[in-house]
């Protein structure tokens, strides 16, 4: 028997019941019971912004101990992620930006797995890869029983 797909809905709107929340709920209803769906309201999480401390460079996971810690595992286990954010002043919500910044451990794991150091200039200001794409193919060493 095939295991049910896991779909993670991430709501980066501060407004429960607002347009972004309504769209995500419509997606949940459209999926119905064809997959396991979980929705997380990012605004309700208590987490700090990325501190650019380099902890994920050393440990392959974020060293901050807050509400995002269990979310990392859910992201890894998800077969699909739907990320919803309202647009404020021509950009994502502050909640979305802060959440995305905290995905640095995934970026670090991707860089380590592909040995991208050759693609950096010596001053580290440019890469020859598309750094805006989030990889869904995380290295196996990042996905381990006791990670993060």
Secondary structure per residue as TSV (DSSP state, phi and psi in degrees):
chain	resnum	aa	ss	phi	psi
A	1	X	-	360.0	133.8
A	2	X	-	-77.2	136.6
A	3	X	-	-71.6	142.2
A	4	X	-	-64.0	142.3
A	5	X	-	-69.4	147.1
A	6	X	E	-108.7	125.5
A	7	X	E	-121.1	128.1
A	8	X	E	-108.5	121.2
A	9	X	E	-101.1	122.4
A	10	X	E	-111.8	117.4
A	11	X	E	-101.3	110.4
A	12	X	-	-98.7	18.7
A	13	X	-	-92.1	141.2
A	14	X	S	-77.5	-8.5
A	15	X	-	-104.8	102.4
A	16	X	T	-68.4	130.6
A	17	X	T	87.5	-0.8
A	18	X	S	-79.6	-176.0
A	19	X	H	-58.3	-45.0
A	20	X	H	-63.2	-43.4
A	21	X	H	-63.1	-41.1
A	22	X	H	-63.0	-44.4
A	23	X	H	-61.6	-44.9
A	24	X	H	-64.0	-37.9
A	25	X	H	-66.1	-36.9
A	26	X	H	-64.3	-37.9
A	27	X	H	-63.9	-45.1
A	28	X	H	-57.7	-46.0
A	29	X	H	-65.2	-37.8
A	30	X	H	-65.9	-34.2
A	31	X	H	-71.8	-36.3
A	32	X	T	59.4	-134.1
A	33	X	T	-99.2	17.9
A	34	X	S	-78.8	-8.9
A	35	X	S	-156.9	162.2
A	36	X	E	-85.0	117.2
A	37	X	E	-115.2	132.4
A	38	X	E	-129.5	133.5
A	39	X	E	-110.8	134.0
A	40	X	E	-120.1	126.4
A	41	X	E	-90.9	105.2
A	42	X	G	-58.9	-35.7
A	43	X	G	-62.6	-24.3
A	44	X	G	-84.3	-8.5
A	45	X	S	-82.2	146.2
A	46	X	-	-104.4	100.6
A	47	X	-	-145.9	153.4
A	48	X	-	-90.3	155.8
A	49	X	-	-70.8	161.5
A	50	X	-	-55.8	135.4
A	51	X	-	-97.5	-1.4
A	52	X	-	47.8	45.7
A	53	X	-	-88.0	-14.5
A	54	X	S	83.6	4.8
A	55	X	H	-60.0	-38.2
A	56	X	H	-73.4	-21.5
A	57	X	H	-66.8	-37.3
A	58	X	H	-84.2	-40.6
A	59	X	H	-110.2	-3.2
A	60	X	S	63.8	11.2
A	61	X	S	-152.4	161.3
A	62	X	-	-69.5	136.4
A	63	X	-	-87.9	-7.6
A	64	X	-	-72.8	133.2
A	65	X	-	-104.6	92.3
A	66	X	S	-147.6	-165.0
A	67	X	T	-65.4	-14.1
A	68	X	T	-80.0	-18.9
A	69	X	H	-52.8	-50.0
A	70	X	H	-73.0	-18.3
A	71	X	H	-71.1	-33.9
A	72	X	H	-55.6	-44.4
A	73	X	H	-64.3	-40.0
A	74	X	H	-64.1	-36.9
A	75	X	H	-64.7	-44.6
A	76	X	H	-62.1	-41.5
A	77	X	H	-78.6	-15.2
A	78	X	-	-71.7	139.3
A	79	X	S	-83.0	-26.6
A	80	X	E	-150.2	147.6
A	81	X	E	-128.2	130.4
A	82	X	E	-112.6	118.4
A	83	X	E	-110.3	114.8
A	84	X	E	-111.8	133.4
A	85	X	-	-144.9	140.6
A	86	X	-	-72.2	164.7
A	87	X	E	-105.6	118.9
A	88	X	E	-118.1	126.6
A	89	X	T	51.3	41.2
A	90	X	T	76.3	15.8
A	91	X	E	-146.5	179.0
A	92	X	E	-67.0	163.7
A	93	X	-	-66.1	160.2
A	94	X	H	-60.0	-36.5
A	95	X	H	-62.2	-42.8
A	96	X	H	-64.7	-44.6
A	97	X	H	-61.7	-45.1
A	98	X	H	-64.6	-41.2
A	99	X	H	-63.2	-47.6
A	100	X	H	-61.1	-42.3
A	101	X	H	-58.3	-33.4
A	102	X	T	-79.4	1.6
A	103	X	T	-86.7	11.0
A	104	X	H	-52.6	-36.3
A	105	X	H	-58.4	-33.4
A	106	X	H	-69.2	-40.7
A	107	X	H	-64.1	-45.2
A	108	X	H	-59.4	-44.0
A	109	X	H	-63.5	-38.3
A	110	X	H	-65.1	-45.6
A	111	X	H	-61.3	-45.4
A	112	X	H	-62.5	-40.5
A	113	X	H	-70.6	-28.1
A	114	X	H	-102.5	0.5
A	115	X	T	49.0	57.6
A	116	X	G	-81.1	5.3
A	117	X	G	-59.6	-27.1
A	118	X	G	-68.9	-18.6
A	119	X	G	-87.7	-5.5
A	120	X	S	-89.1	141.0
A	121	X	-	-71.4	166.7
A	122	X	T	-62.6	-29.0
A	123	X	T	-87.7	-1.3
A	124	X	S	70.5	19.9
A	125	X	-	-95.6	-6.8
A	126	X	-	-142.0	144.4
A	127	X	-	-126.6	151.9
A	128	X	S	-93.9	17.4
A	129	X	S	-120.2	165.7
A	130	X	-	-83.6	98.2
A	131	X	T	-78.5	-6.6
A	132	X	T	-86.6	-11.4
A	133	X	S	-87.0	129.0
A	134	X	-	-90.4	126.1
A	135	X	-	-78.0	136.9
A	136	X	S	-96.1	-5.2
A	137	X	-	-101.4	78.7
A	138	X	-	-77.2	146.5
A	139	X	-	-64.6	147.2
A	140	X	T	-61.2	-30.1
A	141	X	T	-67.6	-20.5
A	142	X	T	-79.2	-33.5
A	143	X	S	-94.8	97.6
A	144	X	-	-138.8	163.2
A	145	X	T	-52.5	-43.7
A	146	X	T	-106.6	24.8
A	147	X	-	-73.1	144.3
A	148	X	-	39.4	360.0
